[in-house]
């Protein structure tokens, strides 16, 4: 049973990671496009018409999806790590894991620190 849980958690992690990579690639491509548009506006070869402004608004909202996929990867990784520990303990009889409690804390604490530091600025 633990081996199936471990494999399921691993598959979920890799699916979440693949989606995150795809969304990140799309956001990077849109950022590069936006930089080119802004350079053209600065050079005077393009005007900031309503269609360009709405395209920027669309891609701005789409970038929030990257936050969700990153959180999804974090959740899937914690689930996979917990499944790894469970398999090691129950399936293999391993003991003495000192860092097991950090599977979640290793993601939450740095996130809270970054949030605290960014709120000071």
C-alpha positions as CSV (number, residue, x, y, z in Angstrom):
1,X,0.0,0.0,0.0
2,X,2.8,2.5,0.9
3,X,4.6,1.8,-2.4
4,X,1.4,2.8,-4.4
5,X,1.0,5.9,-2.2
6,X,4.6,6.8,-2.9
7,X,4.3,6.4,-6.6
8,X,1.1,8.3,-6.7
9,X,2.6,11.2,-4.8
10,X,5.7,11.2,-7.1
11,X,3.4,11.3,-10.2
12,X,1.4,14.1,-8.7
13,X,4.6,16.0,-8.0
14,X,5.9,15.6,-11.5
15,X,2.6,16.6,-13.0
16,X,2.5,19.8,-10.8
17,X,6.2,20.5,-11.8
18,X,5.4,20.1,-15.5
19,X,2.5,22.5,-15.3
20,X,4.6,25.0,-13.4
21,X,7.3,24.8,-16.0
22,X,4.8,25.3,-18.8
23,X,3.1,28.3,-17.1
24,X,6.5,29.8,-16.3
25,X,7.6,29.5,-19.9
26,X,4.4,31.2,-21.1
27,X,4.9,34.0,-18.6
28,X,8.5,34.5,-19.6
29,X,7.5,34.6,-23.3
30,X,4.8,37.2,-22.5
31,X,7.4,39.2,-20.5
32,X,9.8,39.2,-23.5
33,X,6.9,40.3,-25.8
34,X,6.0,43.1,-23.4
35,X,9.6,44.3,-23.2
36,X,9.7,44.4,-27.0
37,X,6.4,46.4,-27.2
38,X,7.7,48.8,-24.6
39,X,10.9,49.3,-26.5
40,X,8.9,50.0,-29.7
41,X,6.7,52.5,-27.8
42,X,9.8,54.3,-26.4
43,X,11.4,54.3,-29.9
44,X,8.2,55.8,-31.4
45,X,7.5,53.0,-33.8
46,X,4.4,51.8,-32.0
47,X,1.7,53.6,-30.1
48,X,0.1,52.3,-26.9
49,X,-3.4,51.7,-28.3
50,X,-6.2,50.1,-26.4
51,X,-5.5,46.6,-27.8
52,X,-1.9,46.7,-26.5
53,X,-3.1,47.9,-23.1
54,X,-5.7,45.1,-22.9
55,X,-3.0,42.6,-23.9
56,X,-0.8,43.8,-21.0
57,X,-3.8,43.5,-18.7
58,X,-4.5,39.9,-19.8
59,X,-0.8,38.8,-19.3
60,X,-0.7,40.6,-16.0
61,X,-3.6,38.5,-14.7
62,X,-2.1,35.4,-16.3
63,X,1.1,35.8,-14.3
64,X,-0.9,35.1,-11.1
65,X,-1.4,31.6,-12.4
66,X,2.3,31.2,-11.9
67,X,1.9,31.8,-8.2
68,X,-0.7,29.1,-8.0
69,X,1.4,26.5,-9.9
70,X,4.3,27.3,-7.7
71,X,2.2,26.7,-4.6
72,X,0.9,23.5,-6.2
73,X,4.5,22.3,-6.7
74,X,5.2,23.0,-3.0
75,X,2.1,21.1,-1.9
76,X,2.9,18.2,-4.1
77,X,6.5,18.1,-3.0
78,X,5.4,18.1,0.7
79,X,3.0,15.2,-0.1
80,X,5.7,13.3,-1.9
81,X,8.2,13.8,1.0
82,X,5.7,12.6,3.5
83,X,5.0,9.6,1.4
84,X,8.7,8.9,1.2
85,X,9.0,9.0,5.0
86,X,6.0,6.9,5.4
87,X,7.3,4.3,2.9
88,X,10.7,4.3,4.6
89,X,9.3,3.9,8.1
90,X,6.4,1.4,7.3
91,X,7.7,-0.3,4.2
92,X,11.4,-0.5,5.0
93,X,11.4,-0.3,8.8
94,X,13.8,2.7,8.8
95,X,14.0,4.9,11.9
96,X,15.8,7.9,13.3
97,X,14.7,10.6,10.8
98,X,15.7,13.9,12.4
99,X,14.4,16.2,9.7
100,X,11.0,14.6,9.0
101,X,9.1,17.5,10.7
102,X,10.7,19.9,8.2
103,X,8.8,18.6,5.2
104,X,6.1,21.3,5.6
105,X,8.2,23.7,7.7
106,X,10.9,23.9,5.1
107,X,8.3,25.5,2.7
108,X,6.2,27.5,5.1
109,X,8.9,29.2,7.2
110,X,10.9,30.6,4.2
111,X,7.6,31.8,2.6
112,X,6.7,33.6,5.9
113,X,10.2,35.2,6.1
114,X,9.9,36.5,2.5
115,X,6.4,37.9,3.2
116,X,7.7,39.6,6.3
117,X,10.7,41.1,4.5
118,X,8.6,42.3,1.6
119,X,6.0,43.9,3.8
120,X,8.8,46.1,5.4
121,X,9.6,47.7,2.0
